[in-house]
Amino acid sequence: TTFSCYFGTLSSNQGTGKILVVLYQKFLKERQELPVFKHRHSIVETLKKHRVVVVAGETGSGKSTQVPHFLLEDLLLDEGTSKCNIVCTQPRRISAVNLWVCIHDFLKKKK
């Protein structure tokens, strides 16, 4: 079985389940290396206390891709949450479109 995605092509004779585990582990390792990951807890806790939070950081630090991911993971673990809106703005239209395509492609291939 071959699985192609953002991280490259992974192959396995043990089936799709094994590939997804390997893919998740690789994805998690890459996420943990992003500068924003070490601030995960404080970002999530701050957003629980305030409706709007501005996160500033260097380009490529994971602000746009990881902060929404942190929030979604936290909301999925909270069994009392039934509905949410996660909004991530970008200063330019092209940045917003590219971010949407990246997240859409990743989530589509994760299914």
C-alpha positions in Angstrom: 0.0 0.0 0.0 1.3 3.5 -0.9 0.0 6.7 0.7 1.1 10.1 -0.7 0.6 13.3 1.2 2.3 16.5 2.3 5.1 14.4 4.0 6.0 12.4 1.0 5.1 8.8 0.1 4.9 6.1 2.7 4.6 2.4 1.8 3.6 -0.6 3.9 2.7 -4.2 3.4 0.7 -4.1 6.6 -2.2 -2.0 5.3 -3.6 1.4 5.6 -3.9 1.4 9.4 -0.1 1.0 9.8 0.5 3.8 7.3 -1.8 6.1 9.2 0.0 5.4 12.5 3.3 6.1 10.9 1.9 9.2 9.2 0.5 10.5 12.5 3.8 9.9 14.3 5.7 11.8 11.6 3.2 14.6 11.6 3.2 14.9 15.4 7.0 14.9 15.5 7.1 17.7 12.9 4.4 19.7 14.8 6.4 19.4 18.1 9.4 20.9 16.3 7.5 24.1 15.4 8.2 27.1 17.7 4.6 27.6 18.5 4.2 24.0 19.9 6.0 24.8 23.2 3.3 27.5 23.8 0.4 25.2 23.2 -1.0 25.0 26.7 -0.8 28.8 27.3 -2.4 29.6 24.0 -5.3 27.2 24.7 -5.8 28.5 28.2 -5.7 32.1 27.1 -8.3 31.4 24.4 -10.6 29.8 27.1 -10.5 33.1 29.0 -10.7 35.6 26.0 -12.9 35.5 22.9 -10.2 37.1 20.7 -6.5 36.6 21.0 -3.8 37.8 18.6 -0.9 35.4 18.2 2.2 36.9 16.7 5.3 35.1 15.6 7.8 34.5 12.8 6.8 33.2 9.4 6.8 29.4 9.6 6.5 29.2 13.3 3.2 27.3 13.1 0.8 30.1 14.1 -1.7 29.6 11.3 -1.7 25.8 11.1 -1.1 24.7 14.6 -3.2 27.1 16.8 -6.4 26.0 15.1 -5.2 22.4 15.5 -4.6 23.0 19.2 -8.1 24.4 19.6 -9.8 21.6 17.7 -7.9 18.9 19.7 -8.9 20.6 23.0 -12.5 20.9 21.9 -12.7 17.3 20.8 -11.4 16.2 24.2 -14.0 18.3 26.0 -17.1 16.1 25.9 -19.4 19.1 26.9 -18.6 21.0 23.6 -21.0 20.5 20.8 -20.3 23.4 18.5 -17.4 25.7 17.7 -16.1 28.2 15.2 -12.4 28.5 14.7 -11.4 31.5 12.6 -7.9 32.2 11.4 -7.3 35.4 9.5 -4.5 36.2 7.1 -3.2 39.6 6.0 -3.4 38.8 2.3 -6.0 36.8 0.3 -3.3 34.6 -1.3 -2.1 33.6 2.2 -5.6 32.7 3.3 -6.3 30.6 0.2 -3.0 28.8 0.5 -3.6 28.0 4.2 -7.1 26.7 3.4 -5.7 24.4 0.6 -3.0 23.1 2.9 -5.4 22.2 5.8 -8.1 20.9 3.4 -5.7 18.6 1.6 -4.3 17.3 4.9 -7.7 16.6 6.4 -9.0 15.0 3.2 -6.1 12.6 3.1 -6.4 11.8 6.8 -9.9 10.3 6.3 
